[in-house]
Amino acid sequence: MSATWDATTGRLRVPQEHRGVIQPTVWEYAAGRVKMLLRATRAVAAVCVAESNDYGRTWSSARLTAIPHSNSGLDAVHLADGRIVLACNPTHEGRSPLALLVSNDNGETWPQRLDLETAAGEFSYPSIIQAADGRLHVVYTHCRTYIQHVIVDLDDLP
């Protein structure tokens, strides 16, 4: 929903809650076939997914996943072994816990979970990569006071 001009008050009216998706994380799983997970607003309340079969030129409509979401950042990595790991806050409220969800079926289901943070607080805006040695590197804001860096061995994933 866009902001609108209120001629009566002479002010810009900015929506407080909108239904939508932003900040995609994408991976190519076959030549030209791309999957995208999307951050969703609280009104949507779940991570969304869309797919492209033409290198990202066109996309399917976004659909809901089973992953609860509270309008927080997320990031995914397609591992060398084919699994997908998603760093996110899988909750309807707040930004804790921060977890790694693991999919063995190209992001259709996320049955495995490794919590990185479970304390009260805000653990947000995760970014994840797989390094050349195979380990995962995750960075995120820790209670908006500093950037946390966590290294995860693949053997530690569920």
C-alpha positions in Angstrom: 0.0 0.0 0.0 1.4 3.4 -1.0 1.4 6.6 1.0 -1.4 8.9 0.0 -1.9 12.7 0.3 -4.6 13.9 2.6 -5.8 17.1 1.1 -8.0 17.9 4.1 -5.1 17.9 6.6 -2.4 18.8 4.0 -0.3 15.8 5.2 1.1 12.7 3.8 -0.7 9.6 5.1 1.7 6.7 5.6 0.2 3.3 6.2 1.1 1.8 9.6 0.7 -1.8 8.5 0.7 -3.1 5.0 0.5 -6.6 3.5 3.5 -7.3 1.5 6.9 -8.9 1.0 10.4 -7.4 0.7 14.1 -8.3 1.0 14.3 -11.5 -1.0 17.0 -14.2 -0.7 17.5 -16.3 -3.8 19.2 -19.4 -5.0 19.5 -21.2 -8.4 18.9 -24.9 -8.0 19.0 -25.9 -11.7 19.9 -24.1 -14.9 17.6 -21.1 -15.1 15.4 -22.3 -12.1 15.5 -20.0 -9.2 13.7 -20.0 -5.9 13.2 -16.9 -3.7 12.2 -16.6 0.0 10.8 -13.2 1.0 10.6 -11.3 4.3 6.9 -10.6 5.0 5.1 -8.1 7.1 3.3 -9.0 10.3 0.0 -8.8 8.4 1.2 -11.7 6.2 2.8 -13.6 9.2 4.8 -16.2 7.3 7.9 -16.3 5.1 6.8 -16.4 1.4 8.2 -18.2 -1.6 8.2 -17.6 -5.3 9.9 -19.4 -8.2 11.2 -18.6 -11.6 11.9 -20.9 -14.5 13.6 -18.3 -16.8 16.7 -17.1 -14.8 14.6 -14.7 -12.8 13.0 -12.8 -15.7 9.5 -13.7 -14.5 8.2 -15.0 -11.2 5.3 -17.0 -9.9 3.0 -15.3 -7.4 4.4 -15.4 -3.9 2.8 -18.0 -1.7 3.0 -18.7 2.1 5.3 -21.2 3.6 4.8 -22.9 7.0 7.6 -20.7 8.5 6.1 -18.1 11.0 7.5 -14.7 10.5 7.4 -11.3 12.3 8.6 -8.9 9.6 12.3 -9.5 10.2 15.2 -10.0 7.9 16.2 -13.4 6.6 18.9 -14.9 4.4 19.5 -18.3 2.9 22.4 -20.3 1.4 22.4 -23.2 -1.0 25.0 -25.6 0.4 27.4 -27.5 -1.8 25.7 -30.7 -0.7 22.3 -29.4 -2.0 20.6 -28.5 1.3 19.2 -25.0 1.9 19.9 -23.3 5.2 17.7 -20.3 6.2 18.8 -17.9 8.9 15.7 -16.2 10.3 13.5 -15.4 13.3 10.8 -18.2 13.1 8.3 -16.6 15.3 5.2 -14.4 15.0 6.4 -11.8 17.6 9.8 -10.2 18.1 13.2 -11.1 16.9 14.1 -14.0 19.1 14.9 -16.8 18.6 17.3 -16.6 15.8 17.6 -19.9 14.1 19.0 -21.9 11.2 16.3 -23.9 9.4 17.5 -26.7 7.2 15.7 -28.0 4.1 16.6 -31.2 2.2 13.9 -30.7 -0.5 14.9 -27.3 -2.0 13.0 -25.2 0.4 9.6 -27.0 0.4 9.9 -28.1 4.0 12.2 -27.1 6.9 12.1 -30.0 9.3 15.5 -29.4 11.0 16.3 -26.4 13.2 19.4 -25.1 15.1 18.8 -22.2 17.4 21.6 -19.7 17.5 20.0 -17.3 20.0 17.0 -18.0 22.3 17.4 -15.3 25.0 15.1 -12.3 25.3 16.3 -9.6 23.0 16.6 -8.7 19.4 18.8 -10.8 17.1 18.2 -9.6 13.6 19.2 -9.0 10.0 21.1 -12.3 9.6 23.4 -12.9 6.7 24.8 -16.4 5.9 27.4 -17.9 3.6 29.2 -21.2 3.2 33.0 -20.7 3.2 35.4 -22.7 1.0 36.2 -25.0 4.0 32.4 -25.9 4.1 31.6 -24.2 7.3 28.8 -21.7 7.6 29.4 -18.1 8.7 26.4 -16.2 10.1 26.5 -12.6 11.1 23.6 -10.6 12.7 22.9 -7.7 15.0 22.9 -8.6 18.7 20.4 -6.5 20.6 21.3 -3.6 18.3 24.6 -3.1 20.1 27.1 -5.1 18.0 27.5 -7.5 15.1 27.7 -11.1 16.2 29.7 -13.7 14.1 29.0 -17.4 14.5 30.7 -20.2 12.7 28.8 -23.5 12.3 30.3 -26.8 11.2 28.0 -28.7 8.9 28.3 -31.6 11.4 26.5 -29.4 14.0 23.4 -29.0 11.7 20.5 -31.3 12.6 
